[in-house]
Amino acid sequence: MQDYISTIARPQELANASNEEENVYDINDYRADYQEEHPAVYVGTYRKYNEGSLYGAWLDITKFEDYDEFISVCKFLHKDEEDPELMFQDYECFPRCWYSESCMDEDTFNKIKEYGELDDDKQEAYRIYIDGGLGEEDIDSFNDAYMGKYDSEEDYAYEIINECYNIEQMMGGLSSYFDYNAYARDLFIDDY
């Protein structure tokens, strides 16, 4: 029998477990990789914490198929307790508003997982979007509002003009005199 600290069973196998030997998987399949910035939580239990132990593991949320698998793995990690009361002692790489030491419901898990699938630029923009109170926590709403990453306000104004207007047709030869810097300044006074 393998040591429970280094192995984890898949949730469906836990549910179907009988006296026959169950398939187990290395816990490293779920561990957070510090070279990659994926949403992760450190999972311990209140009992161990109260007894002075910080035993647990950093688990990468993006490596789980669904919430049920996540909870099953967390409980299996602490199977030395009859009914482990999970304690999410720390978190990384997702917005603070989703972190709770004592609880992670399925909706929150799904938000964190979806957030982890965004590219780095979108994750940074999403944190600003949420922390600044600019919109709802819904990632679909964010994606609708997200316009991209630009080196400057002037670069953004240039793209808006070229996407929305045929400036060459409207102004002819005078289009080369269009002041993108002034337009960008006006855009960002109110709307952006």
GUGULO-411455 format. One record per atom (N, C-alpha, C, O): residue number from 1; atom name; x, y, z. Coordinates in steps of 0.02 Angstrom, whole numbers. Last residue first. Layout:
REM GUGULO-411455
REC   nr  atom       X       Y       Z
REC  NUM    CA       X       Y       Z
...
This chain:
REM GUGULO-411455
REC   nr  atom       X       Y       Z
REC  192     N    -653    2820   -1011
REC  192    CA    -610    2761   -1003
REC  192     C    -572    2763    -939
REC  192     O    -533    2718    -925
REC  191     N    -733    2937   -1017
REC  191    CA    -760    2871   -1033
REC  191     C    -717    2811   -1014
REC  191     O    -744    2757   -1002
REC  190     N    -664    3061    -979
REC  190    CA    -728    3037    -952
REC  190     C    -737    2962    -956
REC  190     O    -747    2928    -906
REC  189     N    -531    3070   -1023
REC  189    CA    -557    3119    -974
REC  189     C    -619    3090    -940
REC  189     O    -627    3095    -879
REC  188     N    -501    2983   -1124
REC  188    CA    -486    2961   -1056
REC  188     C    -505    3013   -1003
REC  188     O    -496    3000    -944
REC  187     N    -536    3054   -1241
REC  187    CA    -567    2989   -1224
REC  187     C    -560    2973   -1150
REC  187     O    -608    2951   -1118
REC  186     N    -447    3163   -1237
REC  186    CA    -520    3174   -1230
REC  186     C    -556    3109   -1212
REC  186     O    -602    3110   -1172
REC  185     N    -326    3096   -1256
REC  185    CA    -336    3135   -1195
REC  185     C    -411    3147   -1184
REC  185     O    -435    3141   -1128
REC  184     N    -349    3044   -1385
REC  184    CA    -340    2998   -1328
REC  184     C    -352    3035   -1262
REC  184     O    -385    3009   -1218
REC  183     N    -352    3163   -1458
REC  183    CA    -411    3120   -1456
REC  183     C    -407    3072   -1397
REC  183     O    -457    3062   -1362
REC  182     N    -220    3206   -1440
REC  182    CA    -275    3247   -1414
REC  182     C    -339    3206   -1408
REC  182     O    -377    3212   -1360
REC  181     N    -155    3100   -1506
REC  181    CA    -140    3115   -1436
REC  181     C    -196    3156   -1404
REC  181     O    -218    3141   -1348
REC  180     N    -198    3108   -1637
REC  180    CA    -218    3050   -1597
REC  180     C    -206    3062   -1522
REC  180     O    -243    3037   -1480
REC  179     N    -243    3222   -1741
REC  179    CA    -206    3222   -1678
REC  179     C    -231    3166   -1632
REC  179     O    -279    3175   -1594
REC  178     N    -218    3214   -1915
REC  178    CA    -262    3198   -1858
REC  178     C    -221    3190   -1795
REC  178     O    -169    3157   -1794
REC  177     N    -145    3232   -2026
REC  177    CA    -140    3285   -1975
REC  177     C    -184    3272   -1914
REC  177     O    -187    3312   -1868
REC  176     N    -177    3134   -2113
REC  176    CA    -111    3129   -2082
REC  176     C    -100    3182   -2028
REC  176     O     -53    3179   -1989
REC  175     N    -298    3175   -2165
REC  175    CA    -298    3124   -2112
REC  175     C    -231    3117   -2078
REC  175     O    -227    3098   -2020
REC  174     N    -294    3257   -2273
REC  174    CA    -287    3289   -2207
REC  174     C    -284    3238   -2150
REC  174     O    -268    3257   -2093
REC  173     N    -324    3183   -2384
REC  173    CA    -253    3197   -2370
REC  173     C    -242    3229   -2302
REC  173     O    -186    3228   -2276
REC  172     N    -475    3126   -2313
REC  172    CA    -431    3127   -2371
REC  172     C    -359    3138   -2349
REC  172     O    -335    3106   -2302
REC  171     N    -569    3114   -2216
REC  171    CA    -527    3174   -2216
REC  171     C    -481    3180   -2276
REC  171     O    -452    3232   -2289
REC  170     N    -642    2997   -2245
REC  170    CA    -676    3056   -2216
REC  170     C    -635    3119   -2225
REC  170     O    -662    3172   -2241
REC  169     N    -550    2906   -2294
REC  169    CA    -606    2925   -2336
REC  169     C    -638    2990   -2311
REC  169     O    -659    3032   -2351
REC  168     N    -464    2899   -2183
REC  168    CA    -437    2916   -2249
REC  168     C    -494    2941   -2295
REC  168     O    -486    2991   -2331
REC  167     N    -547    2853   -2083
REC  167    CA    -522    2921   -2079
REC  167     C    -493    2945   -2146
REC  167     O    -497    3004   -2162
REC  166     N    -669    2768   -2056
REC  166    CA    -624    2767   -2114
REC  166     C    -598    2837   -2122
REC  166     O    -623    2877   -2162
REC  165     N    -689    2713   -1889
REC  165    CA    -695    2765   -1940
REC  165     C    -648    2751   -1997
REC  165     O    -593    2725   -1987
REC  164     N    -664    2607   -1802
REC  164    CA    -731    2637   -1806
REC  164     C    -741    2685   -1863
REC  164     O    -798    2697   -1884
REC  163     N    -531    2566   -1813
REC  163    CA    -584    2516   -1812
REC  163     C    -652    2547   -1827
REC  163     O    -694    2516   -1861
REC  162     N    -457    2685   -1809
REC  162    CA    -451    2642   -1867
REC  162     C    -504    2588   -1870
REC  162     O    -521    2565   -1925
REC  161     N    -496    2736   -1684
REC  161    CA    -508    2775   -1745
REC  161     C    -506    2729   -1806
REC  161     O    -549    2734   -1850
REC  160     N    -449    2633   -1599
REC  160    CA    -520    2650   -1601
REC  160     C    -537    2688   -1666
REC  160     O    -586    2672   -1699
REC  159     N    -310    2639   -1623
REC  159    CA    -348    2579   -1642
REC  159     C    -423    2594   -1647
REC  159     O    -456    2570   -1693
REC  158     N    -281    2767   -1573
REC  158    CA    -266    2751   -1643
REC  158     C    -306    2690   -1665
REC  158     O    -334    2690   -1721
REC  157     N    -314    2749   -1438
REC  157    CA    -353    2796   -1479
REC  157     C    -342    2782   -1554
REC  157     O    -389    2785   -1593
REC  156     N    -212    2660   -1402
REC  156    CA    -282    2639   -1398
REC  156     C    -325    2684   -1442
REC  156     O    -367    2659   -1479
REC  155     N    -101    2741   -1420
REC  155    CA    -107    2679   -1459
REC  155     C    -179    2654   -1459
REC  155     O    -204    2629   -1510
REC  154     N    -129    2838   -1322
REC  154    CA    -129    2857   -1392
REC  154     C    -134    2796   -1437
REC  154     O    -168    2799   -1489
REC  153     N    -110    2770   -1205
REC  153    CA    -178    2792   -1221
REC  153     C    -183    2811   -1294
REC  153     O    -235    2801   -1326
REC  152     N       4    2632   -1237
REC  152    CA     -13    2701   -1217
REC  152     C     -86    2716   -1233
REC  152     O    -118    2679   -1270
REC  151     N      11    2499   -1261
REC  151    CA      70    2531   -1232
REC  151     C      55    2601   -1208
REC  151     O      89    2627   -1163
REC  150     N    -130    2398   -1214
REC  150    CA     -98    2447   -1258
REC  150     C     -39    2479   -1222
REC  150     O     -38    2485   -1161
REC  149     N    -233    2260   -1218
REC  149    CA    -178    2293   -1183
REC  149     C    -142    2337   -1234
REC  149     O    -125    2315   -1289
REC  148     N    -415    2257   -1230
REC  148    CA    -347    2237   -1246
REC  148     C    -296    2275   -1205
REC  148     O    -313    2317   -1163
REC  147     N    -543    2278   -1188
REC  147    CA    -526    2302   -1255
REC  147     C    -455    2282   -1276
REC  147     O    -438    2289   -1334
REC  146     N    -673    2208   -1096
REC  146    CA    -600    2210   -1107
REC  146     C    -584    2227   -1179
REC  146     O    -609    2195   -1226
REC  145     N    -809    2190   -1088
REC  145    CA    -783    2257   -1077
REC  145     C    -709    2264   -1095
REC  145     O    -685    2319   -1109
REC  144     N    -827    2053   -1108
REC  144    CA    -863    2100   -1150
REC  144     C    -834    2170   -1146
REC  144     O    -833    2207   -1195
REC  143     N    -749    2003   -1004
REC  143    CA    -727    1991   -1074
REC  143     C    -763    2038   -1122
REC  143     O    -734    2060   -1172
REC  142     N    -830    2042    -895
REC  142    CA    -763    2070    -904
REC  142     C    -740    2063    -976
REC  142     O    -716    2111   -1006
REC  141     N    -939    1960    -916
REC  141    CA    -948    2033    -918
REC  141     C    -881    2068    -928
REC  141     O    -876    2117    -966
REC  140     N    -875    1837    -897
REC  140    CA    -905    1853    -962
REC  140     C    -916    1928    -969
REC  140     O    -904    1956   -1023
REC  139     N    -840    1840    -764
REC  139    CA    -786    1845    -813
REC  139     C    -814    1860    -883
REC  139     O    -781    1893    -923
REC  138     N    -916    1929    -637
REC  138    CA    -928    1883    -692
REC  138     C    -875    1893    -747
REC  138     O    -867    1948    -772
REC  137     N    -907    2027    -545
REC  137    CA    -857    1974    -541
REC  137     C    -863    1925    -599
REC  137     O    -818    1884    -609
REC  136     N    -938    2187    -627
REC  136    CA    -958    2128    -590
REC  136     C    -902    2076    -589
REC  136     O    -854    2082    -628
REC  135     N    -831    2334    -618
REC  135    CA    -882    2290    -646
REC  135     C    -896    2232    -601
REC  135     O    -871    2228    -545
REC  134     N    -744    2414    -551
REC  134    CA    -764    2436    -618
REC  134     C    -819    2392    -648
REC  134     O    -849    2411    -698
REC  133     N    -677    2405    -431
REC  133    CA    -749    2411    -430
REC  133     C    -778    2432    -497
REC  133     O    -830    2465    -500
REC  132     N    -544    2378    -431
REC  132    CA    -563    2448    -440
REC  132     C    -639    2459    -440
REC  132     O    -662    2515    -447
REC  131     N    -542    2240    -423
REC  131    CA    -518    2279    -365
REC  131     C    -538    2352    -369
REC  131     O    -548    2385    -318
REC  130     N    -592    2208    -554
REC  130    CA    -627    2189    -493
REC  130     C    -607    2233    -434
REC  130     O    -650    2261    -400
REC  129     N    -497    2270    -641
REC  129    CA    -569    2276    -653
REC  129     C    -609    2262    -589
REC  129     O    -655    2300    -572
REC  128     N    -378    2219    -593
REC  128    CA    -390    2292    -591
REC  128     C    -465    2305    -597
REC  128     O    -492    2347    -561
REC  127     N    -398    2084    -624
REC  127    CA    -387    2105    -554
REC  127     C    -400    2179    -546
REC  127     O    -429    2200    -496
REC  126     N    -409    2094    -764
REC  126    CA    -467    2073    -725
REC  126     C    -459    2092    -652
REC  126     O    -507    2114    -620
REC  125     N    -279    2130    -801
REC  125    CA    -334    2177    -814
REC  125     C    -396    2159    -772
REC  125     O    -430    2203    -747
REC  124     N    -214    2011    -764
REC  124    CA    -194    2075    -735
REC  124     C    -251    2126    -742
REC  124     O    -268    2161    -694
REC  123     N    -279    1921    -849
REC  123    CA    -282    1912    -776
REC  123     C    -265    1978    -741
REC  123     O    -299    1997    -693
REC  122     N    -243    1970    -975
REC  122    CA    -313    1973    -955
REC  122     C    -321    1963    -879
REC  122     O    -364    1995    -849
REC  121     N    -106    1943    -973
REC  121    CA    -130    2012    -981
REC  121     C    -202    2019    -958
REC  121     O    -220    2068    -925
REC  120     N    -103    1801    -959
REC  120    CA     -76    1845    -907
REC  120     C    -101    1916    -912
REC  120     O    -117    1947    -861
REC  119     N    -263    1727   -1010
REC  119    CA    -191    1739   -1018
REC  119     C    -169    1792    -966
REC  119     O    -210    1823    -934
REC  118     N    -373    1621    -913
REC  118    CA    -359    1684    -947
REC  118     C    -283    1691    -957
REC  118     O    -244    1665    -917
REC  117     N    -385    1513    -831
REC  117    CA    -379    1499    -903
REC  117     C    -367    1562    -944
REC  117     O    -353    1557   -1004
REC  116     N    -407    1562    -706
REC  116    CA    -342    1531    -719
REC  116     C    -331    1516    -793
REC  116     O    -274    1507    -815
REC  115     N    -541    1596    -715
REC  115    CA    -491    1650    -712
REC  115     C    -422    1622    -729
REC  115     O    -384    1655    -764
REC  114     N    -596    1469    -707
REC  114    CA    -605    1508    -769
REC  114     C    -553    1564    -772
REC  114     O    -525    1579    -825
REC  113     N    -561    1440    -574
REC  113    CA    -538    1397    -629
REC  113     C    -542    1434    -695
REC  113     O    -495    1431    -735
REC  112     N    -631    1539    -506
REC  112    CA    -558    1536    -501
REC  112     C    -529    1495    -559
REC  112     O    -478    1514    -588
REC  111     N    -763    1503    -539
REC  111    CA    -736    1569    -557
REC  111     C    -660    1568    -557
REC  111     O    -629    1594    -604
REC  110     N    -769    1375    -481
REC  110    CA    -776    1382    -553
REC  110     C    -750    1450    -578
REC  110     O    -720    1454    -631
REC  109     N    -756    1409    -344
REC  109    CA    -707    1365    -376
REC  109     C    -709    1374    -452
REC  109     O    -657    1380    -484
REC  108     N    -875    1482    -328
REC  108    CA    -810    1515    -321
REC  108     C    -755    1474    -354
REC  108     O    -712    1502    -389
REC  107     N    -968    1378    -348
REC  107    CA    -969    1438    -391
REC  107     C    -902    1474    -389
REC  107     O    -875    1494    -440
REC  106     N    -938    1289    -244
REC  106    CA    -928    1269    -313
REC  106     C    -926    1328    -360
REC  106     O    -887    1329    -408
REC  105     N    -849    1371    -109
REC  105    CA    -906    1338    -139
REC  105     C    -893    1325    -213
REC  105     O    -843    1348    -241
REC  104     N    -743    1359      14
REC  104    CA    -739    1373     -57
REC  104     C    -797    1335     -89
REC  104     O    -795    1274     -94
REC  103     N    -701    1412     176
REC  103    CA    -751    1388     129
REC  103     C    -732    1406      58
REC  103     O    -709    1461      44
REC  102     N    -610    1467     263
REC  102    CA    -650    1411     286
REC  102     C    -696    1381     233
REC  102     O    -726    1329     245
REC  101     N    -542    1572     202
REC  101    CA    -504    1521     239
REC  101     C    -546    1458     251
REC  101     O    -519    1403     250
REC  100     N    -571    1626      42
REC  100    CA    -600    1617     108
REC  100     C    -563    1560     141
REC  100     O    -553    1507     112
REC   99     N    -559    1728    -102
REC   99    CA    -525    1687     -52
REC   99     C    -565    1686      13
REC   99     O    -588    1737      37
REC   98     N    -611    1817    -190
REC   98    CA    -634    1747    -195
REC   98     C    -604    1702    -141
REC   98     O    -623    1644    -135
REC   97     N    -548    1938    -172
REC   97    CA    -620    1934    -156
REC   97     C    -647    1863    -159
REC   97     O    -701    1850    -133
REC   96     N    -420    1925    -224
REC   96    CA    -431    1918    -152
REC   96     C    -504    1907    -134
REC   96     O    -520    1871     -87
REC   95     N    -398    1837    -379
REC   95    CA    -420    1896    -341
REC   95     C    -438    1880    -268
REC   95     O    -468    1829    -254
REC   94     N    -252    1729    -386
REC   94    CA    -321    1745    -403
REC   94     C    -344    1802    -359
REC   94     O    -315    1815    -306
REC   93     N    -121    1695    -343
REC   93    CA    -136    1702    -414
REC   93     C    -211    1703    -430
REC   93     O    -231    1679    -484
REC   92     N    -147    1602    -193
REC   92    CA    -106    1641    -237
REC   92     C    -134    1641    -308
REC   92     O    -167    1593    -329
REC   91     N    -179    1576     -17
REC   91    CA    -198    1573     -87
REC   91     C    -148    1613    -128
REC   91     O    -111    1654    -100
REC   90     N    -196    1482     135
REC   90    CA    -167    1535      95
REC   90     C    -189    1526      23
REC   90     O    -216    1473       4
REC   89     N    -275    1387     198
REC   89    CA    -232    1430     239
REC   89     C    -201    1488     200
REC   89     O    -180    1537     230
REC   88     N    -418    1322     206
REC   88    CA    -379    1349     151
REC   88     C    -336    1405     180
REC   88     O    -358    1462     186
REC   87     N    -461    1182     286
REC   87    CA    -440    1250     301
REC   87     C    -396    1272     243
REC   87     O    -342    1245     232
REC   86     N    -589    1061     313
REC   86    CA    -537    1090     271
REC   86     C    -525    1163     289
REC   86     O    -571    1201     304
REC   85     N    -607     948     425
REC   85    CA    -634    1015     414
REC   85     C    -580    1054     378
REC   85     O    -532    1077     409
REC   84     N    -624     776     394
REC   84    CA    -580     834     396
REC   84     C    -618     899     382
REC   84     O    -655     904     333
REC   83     N    -674     656     480
REC   83    CA    -712     705     441
REC   83     C    -673     770     440
REC   83     O    -686     815     480
REC   82     N    -560     580     524
REC   82    CA    -624     549     506
REC   82     C    -666     594     462
REC   82     O    -693     572     411
REC   81     N    -397     599     458
REC   81    CA    -450     626     500
REC   81     C    -516     596     476
REC   81     O    -527     587     416
REC   80     N    -322     546     361
REC   80    CA    -306     523     428
REC   80     C    -356     551     479
REC   80     O    -358     529     536
REC   79     N    -351     608     243
REC   79    CA    -392     550     261
REC   79     C    -374     521     329
REC   79     O    -409     476     354
REC   78     N    -311     724     177
REC   78    CA    -317     725     251
REC   78     C    -359     666     275
REC   78     O    -398     672     322
REC   77     N    -319     693      45
REC   77    CA    -255     716      71
REC   77     C    -253     713     147
REC   77     O    -201     701     178
REC   76     N    -454     672      35
REC   76    CA    -410     615      32
REC   76     C    -341     632      59
REC   76     O    -309     591      91
REC   75     N    -499     804      38
REC   75    CA    -517     758      92
REC   75     C    -472     697      94
REC   75     O    -454     672     147
REC   74     N    -443     849     -83
REC   74    CA    -427     883     -20
REC   74     C    -442     837      39
REC   74     O    -402     832      86
REC   73     N    -506     762    -174
REC   73    CA    -433     760    -167
REC   73     C    -412     792    -101
REC   73     O    -368     766     -66
REC   72     N    -639     803    -158
REC   72    CA    -620     734    -145
REC   72     C    -545     727    -134
REC   72     O    -523     691     -89
REC   71     N    -631     937    -201
REC   71    CA    -649     922    -132
REC   71     C    -628     850    -113
REC   71     O    -604     838     -58
REC   70     N    -594     915    -338
REC   70    CA    -554     956    -293
REC   70     C    -567     938    -220
REC   70     O    -521     927    -182
REC   69     N    -701     840    -388
REC   69    CA    -635     811    -387
REC   69     C    -590     849    -338
REC   69     O    -552     818    -301
REC   68     N    -802     937    -374
REC   68    CA    -807     873    -337
REC   68     C    -739     839    -333
REC   68     O    -721     812    -281
REC   67     N    -762    1037    -464
REC   67    CA    -763    1050    -392
REC   67     C    -763     985    -351
REC   67     O    -729     979    -300
REC   66     N    -659     966    -597
REC   66    CA    -718     999    -570
REC   66     C    -712    1005    -494
REC   66     O    -664     982    -464
REC   65     N    -528     936    -636
REC   65    CA    -581     937    -686
REC   65     C    -643     974    -661
REC   65     O    -675    1010    -700
REC   64     N    -383    1025    -586
REC   64    CA    -442     985    -568
REC   64     C    -495     991    -623
REC   64     O    -504    1044    -652
REC   63     N    -285    1114    -614
REC   63    CA    -270    1043    -628
REC   63     C    -329     997    -612
REC   63     O    -325     937    -624
REC   62     N    -315    1240    -571
REC   62    CA    -325    1226    -642
REC   62     C    -313    1152    -659
REC   62     O    -329    1131    -715
REC   61     N    -278    1244    -436
REC   61    CA    -349    1239    -453
REC   61     C    -359    1218    -526
REC   61     O    -406    1182    -542
REC   60     N    -152    1162    -361
REC   60    CA    -165    1204    -419
REC   60     C    -237    1193    -442
REC   60     O    -254    1138    -464
REC   59     N    -115    1161    -190
REC   59    CA    -149    1128    -246
REC   59     C    -167    1179    -299
REC   59     O    -195    1232    -285
REC   58     N      -1    1136     -68
REC   58    CA     -22    1187    -116
REC   58     C     -52    1149    -176
REC   58     O     -18    1109    -207
REC   57     N     -50    1044      78
REC   57    CA     -18    1048      12
REC   57     C     -45    1107     -27
REC   57     O    -103    1126     -21
REC   56     N      -9    1005     248
REC   56    CA     -57    1014     194
REC   56     C     -19    1016     128
REC   56     O      37     991     123
REC   55     N      29    1043     414
REC   55    CA      29     994     361
REC   55     C     -27    1008     311
REC   55     O     -84    1020     331
REC   54     N      53    1122     521
REC   54    CA      34    1157     459
REC   54     C      33    1109     400
REC   54     O      36    1130     342
REC   53     N       5    1091     687
REC   53    CA      33    1065     625
REC   53     C       8    1106     566
REC   53     O     -52    1122     561
REC   52     N     -56    1123     807
REC   52    CA      10    1150     793
REC   52     C      43    1125     730
REC   52     O     103    1136     720
REC   51     N    -185    1088     823
REC   51    CA    -136    1045     857
REC   51     C     -64    1067     843
REC   51     O     -17    1034     864
REC   50     N    -246    1177     740
REC   50    CA    -256    1186     812
REC   50     C    -208    1142     853
REC   50     O    -193    1158     911
REC   49     N    -208    1118     618
REC   49    CA    -186    1185     635
REC   49     C    -190    1197     711
REC   49     O    -144    1223     741
REC   48     N    -279     998     622
REC   48    CA    -206     997     621
REC   48     C    -178    1065     642
REC   48     O    -130    1068     680
REC   47     N    -411    1051     623
REC   47    CA    -386    1008     677
REC   47     C    -310    1008     680
REC   47     O    -280    1018     733
REC   46     N    -421    1122     504
REC   46    CA    -424    1158     568
REC   46     C    -396    1116     625
REC   46     O    -363    1142     669
REC   45     N    -304    1073     376
REC   45    CA    -367    1064     413
REC   45     C    -363    1104     478
REC   45     O    -309    1119     503
REC   44     N    -251    1136     217
REC   44    CA    -237    1101     279
REC   44     C    -305    1086     312
REC   44     O    -356    1086     278
REC   43     N    -202    1189      65
REC   43    CA    -256    1154      98
REC   43     C    -229    1115     158
REC   43     O    -190    1068     151
REC   42     N    -175    1332     -21
REC   42    CA    -141    1286      25
REC   42     C    -195    1255      68
REC   42     O    -230    1290     104
REC   41     N    -219    1354    -193
REC   41    CA    -233    1362    -122
REC   41     C    -192    1312     -82
REC   41     O    -176    1257    -106
REC   40     N    -196    1443    -348
REC   40    CA    -183    1387    -303
REC   40     C    -204    1405    -233
REC   40     O    -206    1464    -214
REC   39     N    -185    1489    -518
REC   39    CA    -221    1495    -455
REC   39     C    -212    1433    -412
REC   39     O    -220    1376    -436
REC   38     N     -17    1491    -580
REC   38    CA     -86    1468    -585
REC   38     C    -120    1479    -517
REC   38     O     -87    1478    -465
REC   37     N     120    1527    -643
REC   37    CA      76    1565    -599
REC   37     C       4    1546    -612
REC   37     O     -32    1579    -649
REC   36     N     254    1415    -633
REC   36    CA     196    1438    -670
REC   36     C     151    1475    -621
REC   36     O     145    1455    -563
REC   35     N     344    1380    -542
REC   35    CA     370    1412    -602
REC   35     C     314    1437    -647
REC   35     O     326    1476    -693
REC   34     N     278    1311    -445
REC   34    CA     297    1380    -430
REC   34     C     328    1416    -489
REC   34     O     339    1477    -487
REC   33     N     139    1219    -463
REC   33    CA     207    1225    -489
REC   33     C     227    1298    -483
REC   33     O     195    1342    -513
REC   32     N      38    1135    -347
REC   32    CA      53    1197    -382
REC   32     C     126    1197    -403
REC   32     O     170    1176    -365
REC   31     N     -13     964    -369
REC   31    CA      25    1016    -335
REC   31     C      35    1077    -379
REC   31     O      39    1072    -440
REC   30     N     -69     861    -438
REC   30    CA    -113     916    -418
REC   30     C     -76     974    -385
REC   30     O    -105    1027    -375
REC   29     N      29     769    -461
REC   29    CA     -14     786    -517
REC   29     C     -58     847    -502
REC   29     O     -81     880    -548
REC   28     N      80     743    -337
REC   28    CA     115     793    -378
REC   28     C      76     811    -441
REC   28     O      89     863    -471
REC   27     N      12     636    -291
REC   27    CA     -12     702    -271
REC   27     C      22     757    -311
REC   27     O      -5     812    -318
REC   26     N     -16     506    -404
REC   26    CA      33     544    -368
REC   26     C       5     614    -352
REC   26     O     -22     647    -396
REC   25     N    -157     403    -383
REC   25    CA    -117     447    -424
REC   25     C     -71     488    -380
REC   25     O     -89     503    -322
REC   24     N    -226     238    -382
REC   24    CA    -204     299    -349
REC   24     C    -159     339    -396
REC   24     O    -129     312    -442
REC   23     N    -361     126    -389
REC   23    CA    -307     160    -424
REC   23     C    -290     224    -386
REC   23     O    -334     259    -362
REC   22     N    -389      10    -254
REC   22    CA    -409      65    -297
REC   22     C    -348      95    -331
REC   22     O    -292      91    -307
REC   21     N    -420    -161    -227
REC   21    CA    -370    -107    -227
REC   21     C    -392     -53    -276
REC   21     O    -410     -68    -333
REC   20     N    -579    -203    -157
REC   20    CA    -527    -212    -207
REC   20     C    -481    -151    -206
REC   20     O    -501     -97    -186
REC   19     N    -678    -166     -71
REC   19    CA    -621    -200     -42
REC   19     C    -564    -211     -92
REC   19     O    -508    -227     -73
REC   18     N    -712     -12    -154
REC   18    CA    -736     -70    -115
REC   18     C    -675    -103     -85
REC   18     O    -625     -69     -73
REC   17     N    -755     143    -224
REC   17    CA    -706     101    -188
REC   17     C    -741      46    -150
REC   17     O    -793      56    -119
REC   16     N    -824     236    -292
REC   16    CA    -836     166    -310
REC   16     C    -791     118    -272
REC   16     O    -790      59    -287
REC   15     N    -776     355    -242
REC   15    CA    -847     340    -235
REC   15     C    -862     267    -248
REC   15     O    -907     238    -217
REC   14     N    -644     346    -280
REC   14    CA    -660     348    -209
REC   14     C    -733     329    -198
REC   14     O    -750     292    -152
REC   13     N    -658     351    -416
REC   13    CA    -632     290    -387
REC   13     C    -645     287    -313
REC   13     O    -656     234    -285
REC   12     N    -703     478    -432
REC   12    CA    -747     424    -453
REC   12     C    -724     358    -424
REC   12     O    -764     314    -410
REC   11     N    -587     550    -384
REC   11    CA    -651     550    -348
REC   11     C    -697     493    -367
REC   11     O    -729     463    -324
REC   10     N    -430     462    -384
REC   10    CA    -479     501    -421
REC   10     C    -546     496    -384
REC   10     O    -562     444    -356
REC    9     N    -319     468    -244
REC    9    CA    -364     430    -288
REC    9     C    -410     479    -324
REC    9     O    -428     531    -296
REC    8     N    -150     505    -219
REC    8    CA    -219     528    -215
REC    8     C    -260     487    -264
REC    8     O    -237     472    -319
REC    7     N       5     502    -127
REC    7    CA     -42     477    -176
REC    7     C    -112     504    -164
REC    7     O    -130     522    -108
REC    6     N      87     541     -25
REC    6    CA     113     548     -92
REC    6     C      64     525    -146
REC    6     O      81     527    -205
REC    5     N      15     516      90
REC    5    CA      42     583      80
REC    5     C      64     592       7
REC    5     O      59     647     -19
REC    4     N     -14     382      97
REC    4    CA     -67     428      76
REC    4     C     -41     498      63
REC    4     O     -73     535      26
REC    3     N      96     261      29
REC    3    CA      85     312      80
REC    3     C      34     364      56
REC    3     O      40     387      -1
REC    2     N      28     111     -41
REC    2    CA      68     171     -45
REC    2     C      49     220      10
REC    2     O      -8     220      34
REC    1     N      43     -59       0
REC    1    CA       0       0       0
REC    1     C      44      62       0
REC    1     O      93      64      37
